Amino acid sequence: MIFDWDKYRELAKDLWKSETEAARRTAISRVYYTVYHRAKIYLENEGFQFRQFESSHRQIWDEFKDKRRLETRATGFGQIATKPITLRKSRTLICSSKGLLN
């Protein structure tokens, strides 16, 4: 069964409404995994072969950062890789982003 990762985004929207720290941290995590899995699926569809014994997260990050393909601009994935920040540092950006939780 194929999971619809956009359901995580919908869950994040619902969690965000709670306004508790735990709910908001969980919402951010769900948005992160939505983006991660959508980027992974995108690369797989483009023929990218993931290397065993290496972090898939790092491979995805590096692929978008290194390639900076024109088509990644249309998907938004290229923007993620051009501004390398940690998940912790991105909380403020994610929380204030109208496109993700509003």
VOFIRO-325663 format. One record per residue: x, z, y of N, C-alpha, C in turn; residue in three letters; chain. Coordinates in steps of 0.001 Angstrom, whole numbers, plus 524288, in hexadecimal, padded with zeros to 5 digits. Atoms other than C-alpha are relative to their C-alpha. Example, Ala and Ser with C-alpha at 12.3 -4.5 7.8 and 13.67 -1.06 7.14 Angstrom:
! VOFIRO-325663
<site n_xx="8037A" n_zz="80000" n_yy="7FB5A" ca_xx="8300C" ca_zz="81E78" ca_yy="7EE6C" c_xx="80384" c_zz="80000" c_yy="804B0" r="ala" c="A"/>
<site n_xx="7FCCC" n_zz="7FFC4" n_yy="7FB5A" ca_xx="83566" ca_zz="81BE4" ca_yy="7FBDC" c_xx="7FCFE" c_zz="802DA" c_yy="80442" r="ser" c="A"/>
***
This chain:
! VOFIRO-325663
<site n_xx="8034A" n_zz="80000" n_yy="7FB5B" ca_xx="80000" ca_zz="80000" ca_yy="80000" c_xx="80370" c_zz="80000" c_yy="804DB" r="met" c="A"/>
<site n_xx="7FD17" n_zz="80054" n_yy="7FB24" ca_xx="8053A" ca_zz="7FC38" ca_yy="80D4F" c_xx="7FD71" c_zz="80396" c_yy="80409" r="ile" c="A"/>
<site n_xx="801F2" n_zz="7FC59" n_yy="7FC10" ca_xx="803EA" ca_zz="806C6" ca_yy="8179C" c_xx="80009" c_zz="7FD6E" c_yy="80559" r="phe" c="A"/>
<site n_xx="80055" n_zz="801FD" n_yy="7FAA6" ca_xx="7FF86" ca_zz="80313" ca_yy="82545" c_xx="80281" c_zz="80405" c_yy="8039C" r="asp" c="A"/>
<site n_xx="7FD05" n_zz="7FC40" n_yy="7FCE2" ca_xx="809DF" ca_zz="809B9" ca_yy="82D90" c_xx="7FDA0" c_zz="800E8" c_yy="8055C" r="trp" c="A"/>
<site n_xx="802A1" n_zz="7FF0F" n_yy="7FB0B" ca_xx="80178" ca_zz="8082B" ca_yy="839AC" c_xx="7FC30" c_zz="8049B" c_yy="7FF9B" r="asp" c="A"/>
<site n_xx="8034D" n_zz="7FB5A" n_yy="800C2" ca_xx="7F90D" ca_zz="812EB" ca_yy="833C0" c_xx="802EA" c_zz="804E3" c_yy="801CA" r="lys" c="A"/>
<site n_xx="7FCD5" n_zz="7FB9E" n_yy="7FE05" ca_xx="80456" ca_zz="81C2E" ca_yy="836F2" c_xx="7FF89" c_zz="80049" c_yy="805F0" r="tyr" c="A"/>
<site n_xx="80095" n_zz="8001E" n_yy="7FA4D" ca_xx="80335" ca_zz="817E0" ca_yy="8450C" c_xx="7FAB4" c_zz="8023F" c_yy="80196" r="arg" c="A"/>
<site n_xx="80530" n_zz="7FDE1" n_yy="7FEE5" ca_xx="7F4B3" ca_zz="81AD0" ca_yy="844D7" c_xx="7FFE5" c_zz="805EA" c_yy="7FF2E" r="glu" c="A"/>
<site n_xx="7FFA4" n_zz="7FA64" n_yy="800F2" ca_xx="7F773" ca_zz="8281F" ca_yy="83EE6" c_xx="802E5" c_zz="802B0" c_yy="8047B" r="leu" c="A"/>
<site n_xx="7FD01" n_zz="7FDCD" n_yy="7FBA4" ca_xx="8017B" ca_zz="82A88" ca_yy="8499D" c_xx="7FC92" c_zz="800AA" c_yy="804D5" r="ala" c="A"/>
<site n_xx="8038F" n_zz="7FF96" n_yy="7FB84" ca_xx="7F72A" ca_zz="827D2" ca_yy="853F3" c_xx="7FC7A" c_zz="804C7" c_yy="7FF6F" r="lys" c="A"/>
<site n_xx="8036D" n_zz="7FB85" n_yy="800EF" ca_xx="7EE23" ca_zz="831D1" ca_yy="84DC6" c_xx="802F6" c_zz="8052B" c_yy="80080" r="asp" c="A"/>
<site n_xx="7FCD3" n_zz="7FB42" n_yy="7FFAD" ca_xx="7F8F6" ca_zz="83BF3" ca_yy="84C5D" c_xx="8017F" c_zz="80143" c_yy="8059D" r="leu" c="A"/>
<site n_xx="7FE4B" n_zz="7FF42" n_yy="7FA98" ca_xx="7FD41" ca_zz="839ED" ca_yy="85A65" c_xx="7FBDB" c_zz="802D0" c_yy="8033B" r="trp" c="A"/>
<site n_xx="8044F" n_zz="7FD9E" n_yy="7FD19" ca_xx="7EFF2" ca_zz="83E3E" ca_yy="85F52" c_xx="7FFE2" c_zz="805EA" c_yy="7FF65" r="lys" c="A"/>
<site n_xx="80002" n_zz="7FA67" n_yy="80110" ca_xx="7F22A" ca_zz="84BCC" ca_yy="8599A" c_xx="802FB" c_zz="8031F" c_yy="8041F" r="ser" c="A"/>
<site n_xx="7FCCE" n_zz="7FDA9" n_yy="7FBEA" ca_xx="7FC67" ca_zz="84EEF" ca_yy="86407" c_xx="80341" c_zz="804A8" c_yy="7FE35" r="glu" c="A"/>
<site n_xx="7FC6E" n_zz="7FBF0" n_yy="801E2" ca_xx="80367" ca_zz="858DD" ca_yy="85B4B" c_xx="8054B" c_zz="7FD88" c_yy="7FEF6" r="thr" c="A"/>
<site n_xx="7FACA" n_zz="80221" n_yy="800D6" ca_xx="8120A" ca_zz="8575D" ca_yy="859C9" c_xx="8008E" c_zz="7FDB5" c_yy="7FA88" r="glu" c="A"/>
<site n_xx="7FF85" n_zz="801E5" n_yy="80568" ca_xx="81114" ca_zz="855EE" ca_yy="84B05" c_xx="7FD3E" c_zz="7FAC3" c_yy="7FF4B" r="ala" c="A"/>
<site n_xx="802F4" n_zz="804E3" n_yy="8007E" ca_xx="806BA" ca_zz="84B5D" ca_yy="84BFF" c_xx="802C6" c_zz="7FB90" c_yy="802D1" r="ala" c="A"/>
<site n_xx="7FD5C" n_zz="8041B" n_yy="7FD09" ca_xx="80E47" ca_zz="843EA" ca_yy="85654" c_xx="8051B" c_zz="7FE5F" c_yy="7FD73" r="arg" c="A"/>
<site n_xx="7FB38" n_zz="80161" n_yy="802D8" ca_xx="81B01" ca_zz="84496" ca_yy="84EBA" c_xx="7FEA8" c_zz="7FC95" c_yy="7FB46" r="arg" c="A"/>
<site n_xx="801B0" n_zz="80310" n_yy="8047F" ca_xx="813CC" ca_zz="83F6A" ca_yy="842E2" c_xx="7FE41" c_zz="7FA95" c_yy="801BE" r="thr" c="A"/>
<site n_xx="801AF" n_zz="80510" n_yy="7FDEA" ca_xx="80DB2" ca_zz="834A9" ca_yy="84B2E" c_xx="804B4" c_zz="7FC88" c_yy="8011F" r="ala" c="A"/>
<site n_xx="7FB42" n_zz="802F9" n_yy="7FECA" ca_xx="81B26" ca_zz="83064" ca_yy="84FD8" c_xx="80281" c_zz="7FE0E" c_yy="7FAFD" r="ile" c="A"/>
<site n_xx="7FDC7" n_zz="80183" n_yy="80506" ca_xx="8200F" ca_zz="83047" ca_yy="841E9" c_xx="7FCF3" c_zz="7FB76" c_yy="7FD90" r="ser" c="A"/>
<site n_xx="80336" n_zz="8042B" n_yy="8023F" ca_xx="814AC" ca_zz="827C5" ca_yy="83D8B" c_xx="800E3" c_zz="7FAD7" c_yy="802E3" r="arg" c="A"/>
<site n_xx="7FEF0" n_zz="804C4" n_yy="7FD02" ca_xx="8172B" ca_zz="81E13" ca_yy="8488A" c_xx="80556" c_zz="7FDCF" c_yy="7FE76" r="val" c="A"/>
<site n_xx="7FAC8" n_zz="801B7" n_yy="801A0" ca_xx="82593" ca_zz="81DA4" ca_yy="844CE" c_xx="7FFAB" c_zz="7FD0B" c_yy="7FAD0" r="tyr" c="A"/>
<site n_xx="8004D" n_zz="8028A" n_yy="80517" ca_xx="8223A" ca_zz="81A5F" ca_yy="836B9" c_xx="7FCB7" c_zz="7FB0B" c_yy="8001A" r="tyr" c="A"/>
<site n_xx="802DF" n_zz="804E1" n_yy="7FF58" ca_xx="81858" ca_zz="81039" ca_yy="83AF9" c_xx="803B2" c_zz="7FBAE" c_yy="801BC" r="thr" c="A"/>
<site n_xx="7FC42" n_zz="803DD" n_yy="7FE03" ca_xx="822E4" ca_zz="8092D" ca_yy="842A9" c_xx="8040D" c_zz="7FEB5" c_yy="7FBDB" r="val" c="A"/>
<site n_xx="7FC13" n_zz="800D6" n_yy="8041D" ca_xx="82CE8" ca_zz="80B0E" ca_yy="837BE" c_xx="7FDFA" c_zz="7FC3E" c_yy="7FBCF" r="tyr" c="A"/>
<site n_xx="8020E" n_zz="8033B" n_yy="80440" ca_xx="8242E" ca_zz="80523" ca_yy="82D4B" c_xx="7FE76" c_zz="7FA89" c_yy="801D5" r="his" c="A"/>
<site n_xx="80142" n_zz="80534" n_yy="7FDFC" ca_xx="81F69" ca_zz="7FA04" ca_yy="835D8" c_xx="804FA" c_zz="7FCCD" c_yy="800C1" r="arg" c="A"/>
<site n_xx="7FAFD" n_zz="802B9" n_yy="7FF5F" ca_xx="82D8D" ca_zz="7F6A4" ca_yy="8391D" c_xx="80242" c_zz="7FE7A" c_yy="7FABA" r="ala" c="A"/>
<site n_xx="7FE06" n_zz="80110" n_yy="80544" ca_xx="83159" ca_zz="7F784" ca_yy="82ABC" c_xx="7FD25" c_zz="7FB59" c_yy="7FD91" r="lys" c="A"/>
<site n_xx="80323" n_zz="80450" n_yy="80215" ca_xx="82641" ca_zz="7EE89" ca_yy="8269E" c_xx="8015B" c_zz="7FAED" c_yy="802CE" r="ile" c="A"/>
<site n_xx="7FE94" n_zz="8049F" n_yy="7FCF7" ca_xx="829AD" ca_zz="7E51F" ca_yy="83191" c_xx="8051D" c_zz="7FDB6" c_yy="7FDFE" r="tyr" c="A"/>
<site n_xx="7FAEB" n_zz="801E4" n_yy="801DC" ca_xx="837D1" ca_zz="7E444" ca_yy="82D02" c_xx="7FFA1" c_zz="7FDCE" c_yy="7FA78" r="leu" c="A"/>
<site n_xx="800A5" n_zz="801F7" n_yy="80557" ca_xx="833EA" ca_zz="7E2B5" ca_yy="81EC5" c_xx="7FD74" c_zz="7FA9B" c_yy="8000A" r="glu" c="A"/>
<site n_xx="80299" n_zz="80516" n_yy="7FF90" ca_xx="82AE7" ca_zz="7D783" ca_yy="8228C" c_xx="803A1" c_zz="7FBC9" c_yy="8022B" r="asn" c="A"/>
<site n_xx="7FC20" n_zz="8039E" n_yy="7FDDC" ca_xx="8365C" ca_zz="7D150" ca_yy="829C6" c_xx="80475" c_zz="7FEFA" c_yy="7FC27" r="glu" c="A"/>
<site n_xx="7FC06" n_zz="800DB" n_yy="803FC" ca_xx="83E86" ca_zz="7D1EE" ca_yy="81D4F" c_xx="80490" c_zz="803C8" c_yy="80014" r="gly" c="A"/>
<site n_xx="7FBC4" n_zz="7FC27" n_yy="7FFC8" ca_xx="846FE" ca_zz="7DD9E" ca_yy="820CD" c_xx="80065" c_zz="802DB" c_yy="7FACE" r="phe" c="A"/>
<site n_xx="7FF03" n_zz="7FD36" n_yy="804E7" ca_xx="84D28" ca_zz="7E3DB" ca_yy="814C7" c_xx="8026E" c_zz="80545" c_yy="8013F" r="gln" c="A"/>
<site n_xx="7FDF3" n_zz="7FAC3" n_yy="7FF0A" ca_xx="84EF3" ca_zz="7F286" ca_yy="815A4" c_xx="80447" c_zz="80140" c_yy="7FC09" r="phe" c="A"/>
<site n_xx="7FB9A" n_zz="7FE82" n_yy="80353" ca_xx="85BD4" ca_zz="7F79B" ca_yy="81042" c_xx="7FEE2" c_zz="80549" c_yy="7FD7F" r="arg" c="A"/>
<site n_xx="800B5" n_zz="7FB06" n_yy="802C1" ca_xx="85B2C" ca_zz="80231" ca_yy="805F7" c_xx="803E2" c_zz="803FA" c_yy="80205" r="gln" c="A"/>
<site n_xx="7FCA3" n_zz="7FB95" n_yy="7FEB4" ca_xx="860FF" ca_zz="80F70" ca_yy="808D2" c_xx="80150" c_zz="80059" c_yy="805CC" r="phe" c="A"/>
<site n_xx="7FF7B" n_zz="7FF8F" n_yy="7FA56" ca_xx="85FEC" ca_zz="80D8F" ca_yy="81786" c_xx="7FAA2" c_zz="80150" c_yy="80236" r="glu" c="A"/>
<site n_xx="804E3" n_zz="7FE6D" n_yy="7FD83" ca_xx="855AC" ca_zz="81361" ca_yy="82055" c_xx="7FCE8" c_zz="7FB3A" c_yy="801CC" r="ser" c="A"/>
<site n_xx="80350" n_zz="80456" n_yy="7FE42" ca_xx="84A70" ca_zz="809E8" ca_yy="8220B" c_xx="7FECA" c_zz="8008C" c_yy="805D2" r="ser" c="A"/>
<site n_xx="800FB" n_zz="7FF1F" n_yy="7FA6F" ca_xx="847EA" ca_zz="81027" ca_yy="82F45" c_xx="80476" c_zz="7FDAF" c_yy="80337" r="his" c="A"/>
<site n_xx="7FB64" n_zz="801F2" n_yy="7FD3B" ca_xx="855CA" ca_zz="80CF7" ca_yy="833A8" c_xx="80040" c_zz="7FA08" c_yy="7FFAE" r="arg" c="A"/>
<site n_xx="7FFD5" n_zz="805AB" n_yy="800A4" ca_xx="85501" ca_zz="7FF26" ca_yy="82E25" c_xx="7FC08" c_zz="7FD50" c_yy="80393" r="gln" c="A"/>
<site n_xx="80400" n_zz="8022F" n_yy="7FC99" ca_xx="84862" ca_zz="7FC7E" ca_yy="83572" c_xx="801D7" c_zz="8003F" c_yy="805A8" r="ile" c="A"/>
<site n_xx="7FE1D" n_zz="7FF3C" n_yy="7FAA3" ca_xx="84DF8" ca_zz="80208" ca_yy="84205" c_xx="80442" c_zz="7FC03" c_yy="8013F" r="trp" c="A"/>
<site n_xx="7FB94" n_zz="80382" n_yy="7FF20" ca_xx="85A87" ca_zz="7FA32" ca_yy="840AF" c_xx="7FE54" c_zz="7FA4C" c_yy="8001F" r="asp" c="A"/>
<site n_xx="801BF" n_zz="80574" n_yy="80030" ca_xx="85381" ca_zz="7ED99" ca_yy="83D3A" c_xx="7FD87" c_zz="7FE55" c_yy="8052A" r="glu" c="A"/>
<site n_xx="8027C" n_zz="80164" n_yy="7FB0D" ca_xx="84B2C" ca_zz="7EDCC" ca_yy="8497A" c_xx="803D4" c_zz="80069" c_yy="8048B" r="phe" c="A"/>
<site n_xx="7FC1E" n_zz="7FF56" n_yy="7FBD9" ca_xx="85659" ca_zz="7F29E" ca_yy="851EE" c_xx="803E4" c_zz="7FB81" c_yy="80003" r="lys" c="A"/>
<site n_xx="7FBFB" n_zz="80404" n_yy="8005E" ca_xx="86038" ca_zz="7E8B3" ca_yy="84D01" c_xx="7FDDF" c_zz="7FA85" c_yy="800E6" r="asp" c="A"/>
<site n_xx="80218" n_zz="80553" n_yy="7FFBA" ca_xx="85788" ca_zz="7DCB9" ca_yy="84C0E" c_xx="7FDAD" c_zz="7FED1" c_yy="80556" r="lys" c="A"/>
<site n_xx="802C8" n_zz="800D5" n_yy="7FB11" ca_xx="84F7D" ca_zz="7DE6C" ca_yy="85851" c_xx="7FD60" c_zz="7FAA4" c_yy="80019" r="arg" c="A"/>
<site n_xx="802A5" n_zz="8050C" n_yy="80082" ca_xx="847C9" ca_zz="7D2D0" ca_yy="853A1" c_xx="7FBB4" c_zz="7FF7A" c_yy="80410" r="arg" c="A"/>
<site n_xx="80411" n_zz="800E6" n_yy="7FC1D" ca_xx="83E7F" ca_zz="7CCB4" ca_yy="85D3A" c_xx="7FAA9" c_zz="801B3" c_yy="7FDFF" r="leu" c="A"/>
<site n_xx="8052B" n_zz="7FE92" n_yy="8020D" ca_xx="83303" ca_zz="7CEF2" ca_yy="8541B" c_xx="7FF24" c_zz="805E0" c_yy="7FFFC" r="glu" c="A"/>
<site n_xx="800C3" n_zz="7FA57" n_yy="7FFED" ca_xx="83599" ca_zz="7DD9E" ca_yy="8543E" c_xx="7FDE2" c_zz="801CA" c_yy="8053D" r="thr" c="A"/>
<site n_xx="80233" n_zz="7FE97" n_yy="7FAEB" ca_xx="8321D" ca_zz="7DDC9" ca_yy="86292" c_xx="7FA11" c_zz="7FFC4" c_yy="7FFDC" r="arg" c="A"/>
<site n_xx="805AE" n_zz="80091" n_yy="8006A" ca_xx="8247D" ca_zz="7D935" ca_yy="85F47" c_xx="7FD9D" c_zz="80477" c_yy="7FCE0" r="ala" c="A"/>
<site n_xx="80217" n_zz="7FBC6" n_yy="80337" ca_xx="822DA" ca_zz="7E3D5" ca_yy="85500" c_xx="800D1" c_zz="8054F" c_yy="80279" r="thr" c="A"/>
<site n_xx="7FEC3" n_zz="7FAF6" n_yy="7FDA6" ca_xx="82897" ca_zz="7EE92" ca_yy="85D6E" c_xx="8044A" c_zz="802E4" c_yy="7FD29" r="gly" c="A"/>
<site n_xx="7FC0D" n_zz="7FD43" n_yy="80307" ca_xx="83238" ca_zz="7F281" ca_yy="852D5" c_xx="80561" c_zz="7FFB1" c_yy="80292" r="phe" c="A"/>
<site n_xx="7FAED" n_zz="800A3" n_yy="7FD7B" ca_xx="83DCA" ca_zz="7ED3A" ca_yy="85A6F" c_xx="800E1" c_zz="803F6" c_yy="80452" r="gly" c="A"/>
<site n_xx="7FF98" n_zz="7FC23" n_yy="7FBD8" ca_xx="83AF3" ca_zz="7F683" ca_yy="8659A" c_xx="80192" c_zz="80553" c_yy="7FDD8" r="gln" c="A"/>
<site n_xx="7FEAB" n_zz="7FAFD" n_yy="80266" ca_xx="83C1B" ca_zz="80214" ca_yy="85C6B" c_xx="805D5" c_zz="8004C" c_yy="7FF0B" r="ile" c="A"/>
<site n_xx="7FA85" n_zz="7FFF8" n_yy="80186" ca_xx="849A2" ca_zz="7FE3F" ca_yy="857EB" c_xx="803B8" c_zz="7FF94" c_yy="8049B" r="ala" c="A"/>
<site n_xx="7FC6F" n_zz="8009B" n_yy="7FB98" ca_xx="84F2E" ca_zz="7FB40" ca_yy="86553" c_xx="800C9" c_zz="80505" c_yy="80306" r="thr" c="A"/>
<site n_xx="7FF81" n_zz="7FAF3" n_yy="7FD60" ca_xx="84D5A" ca_zz="80940" ca_yy="869DE" c_xx="800A6" c_zz="8043C" c_yy="7FBDF" r="lys" c="A"/>
<site n_xx="7FF4B" n_zz="7FC3F" n_yy="80437" ca_xx="85369" ca_zz="811C6" ca_yy="85F51" c_xx="7FF7A" c_zz="805AB" c_yy="801D0" r="pro" c="A"/>
<site n_xx="800DF" n_zz="7FA7D" n_yy="7FED9" ca_xx="84E00" ca_zz="81F7F" ca_yy="86057" c_xx="7FE1E" c_zz="802A9" c_yy="7FB0D" r="ile" c="A"/>
<site n_xx="801C2" n_zz="7FD26" n_yy="80495" ca_xx="84B04" ca_zz="82A03" ca_yy="8569C" c_xx="7FA23" c_zz="800E1" c_yy="8004F" r="thr" c="A"/>
<site n_xx="8059C" n_zz="7FEE4" n_yy="80022" ca_xx="83D44" ca_zz="82D5E" ca_yy="85258" c_xx="7FEB6" c_zz="80476" c_yy="803B9" r="leu" c="A"/>
<site n_xx="800F4" n_zz="7FB80" n_yy="7FC90" ca_xx="83E56" ca_zz="83A4E" ca_yy="85997" c_xx="7FFE5" c_zz="7FE4C" c_yy="805B5" r="arg" c="A"/>
<site n_xx="7FFCD" n_zz="801C7" n_yy="7FA9B" ca_xx="8423A" ca_zz="83398" ca_yy="86649" c_xx="7FB7C" c_zz="7FC5B" c_yy="80149" r="lys" c="A"/>
<site n_xx="80438" n_zz="803C0" n_yy="7FF01" ca_xx="83776" ca_zz="829A8" ca_yy="8649D" c_xx="7FAA7" c_zz="80290" c_yy="80069" r="ser" c="A"/>
<site n_xx="80524" n_zz="7FD76" n_yy="7FFD4" ca_xx="82C87" ca_zz="833C5" ca_yy="8641D" c_xx="7FD4B" c_zz="7FF2E" c_yy="80537" r="arg" c="A"/>
<site n_xx="8025A" n_zz="8009E" n_yy="7FADF" ca_xx="82A5B" ca_zz="83328" ca_yy="872A8" c_xx="7FE2F" c_zz="7FA6B" c_yy="800D6" r="thr" c="A"/>
<site n_xx="80178" n_zz="80579" n_yy="7FF61" ca_xx="82A56" ca_zz="8245D" ca_yy="87272" c_xx="7FB39" c_zz="7FEAF" c_yy="7FCC8" r="leu" c="A"/>
<site n_xx="8046B" n_zz="80121" n_yy="8036A" ca_xx="8210B" ca_zz="823B3" ca_yy="866F9" c_xx="7FB14" c_zz="802A0" c_yy="801F7" r="ile" c="A"/>
<site n_xx="8048B" n_zz="7FD03" n_yy="7FE3E" ca_xx="8181C" ca_zz="82E2C" ca_yy="86C53" c_xx="7FD84" c_zz="7FD97" c_yy="804D8" r="cys" c="A"/>
<site n_xx="80211" n_zz="80226" n_yy="7FB26" ca_xx="816C3" ca_zz="82768" ca_yy="87960" c_xx="7FE94" c_zz="7FA3A" c_yy="7FF89" r="ser" c="A"/>
<site n_xx="800F6" n_zz="80593" n_yy="800A9" ca_xx="81593" ca_zz="819B9" ca_yy="873D3" c_xx="7FA2D" c_zz="7FEFF" c_yy="7FF3D" r="ser" c="A"/>
<site n_xx="8058F" n_zz="80136" n_yy="8006B" ca_xx="807F1" ca_zz="81497" ca_yy="8761A" c_xx="7FEC9" c_zz="7FC72" c_yy="7FB69" r="lys" c="A"/>
<site n_xx="800E9" n_zz="803AF" n_yy="80437" ca_xx="80996" ca_zz="80A3D" ca_yy="86BBB" c_xx="7FFD0" c_zz="80273" c_yy="7FAA3" r="gly" c="A"/>
<site n_xx="7FFBF" n_zz="7FDBD" n_yy="80536" ca_xx="80BAF" ca_zz="813C1" ca_yy="8608A" c_xx="7FBB1" c_zz="803F2" c_yy="7FEEB" r="leu" c="A"/>
<site n_xx="803AC" n_zz="7FBCF" n_yy="80129" ca_xx="8029E" ca_zz="81F3E" ca_yy="86207" c_xx="7FB15" c_zz="7FFEF" c_yy="8035E" r="leu" c="A"/>
<site n_xx="804B2" n_zz="8002C" n_yy="7FCC0" ca_xx="7F8B2" ca_zz="81B98" ca_yy="86C5C" c_xx="7FC6F" c_zz="7FB94" c_yy="7FE75" r="asn" c="A"/>
***
